[in-house]
Amino acid sequence: MAAAAGDNPETRPRSATMKKIMAVGQRGRVRIRDLKEKKARGEKIAMLTAYDAAFARLLDAAALDVLLVGDSLGMVVLGYETTIPVTLDDMLHHTKAVARVTRHALVVADMPFLTYQVSVPDAVRNAGRLIQEGGAAAVKIEGGRAVLDVVERLVSVGIPVMGHLGLLPQSVHQLSGFRKQAMTADAAERLMDDAVALDQAGVFAIVLESIPDEVAAAVTERVSAPTIGIGAGPGCDGQVLVCHDAFGLAGEYSPPFARRYAQLGELISAAAREYVEEVRSGAFAAHALK
Ligand code: KIV
């Protein structure tokens, strides 16, 4: 609808949320270089997952550095028990929604199971779709030396890659469940070798999931890429949480390391109950007539 005469969109009063969104827009895009510079300055990197436009708008206004369209969407949005059933089409659908509205954060899309393990050409094609069609700026893949050829090829064709070590949810069956990793000296050494190999192959950051704090701190000190921890202690260069865990939307189960910053699940349940009562009593939509 055209603005009425005298209703100039430039001078119209704006809500606090709108002002914040505009301020974030003016801050410009987070780039990969910014993350490296943050590590060099000792500034922590803040990352959360997002799967749709509503959350992406809100989280982007909070000035996060990175929004990850994680394949955790399979568990917290699509109702699967693991991330394994998530497809490239699922990831494209959700990445597009997040990328469409994000103005500030770096948008990273997870490559789902079997989209990068079969062959390097397959991986390039699939990662390329997440960037070209999905609108992501980078992709994340799980694994260390086992996926090195893929990382090297993606980086060489201009697709930034975030690594992911420790608890690898796509390998949940091989790992016999979602359990803490790198618990022995040998396993910690293997993880360190994987991290160094990924760093040398050119990843721009490495997620460290569910490993002892001291192993994560040692990796963080050793590699040039920023490390982003989840259940890996305070020694990482940044932290990531699944937004449904962070805001109380994950239902009964949340991993032990997740911290709740809000209880949105309880708020939504109470609001839904109030709505049902008001519909049944006729209180809604009676007020709409006033
Ligand atoms: O899929 C995801 O949400 C992730 C985070 C746990 C890092 O990989």
Residues whose N, C-alpha, C, O or C-beta is under 5 A from the ligand:
A	BS01	KIV	T49 G70 D71 S72 V207 V240
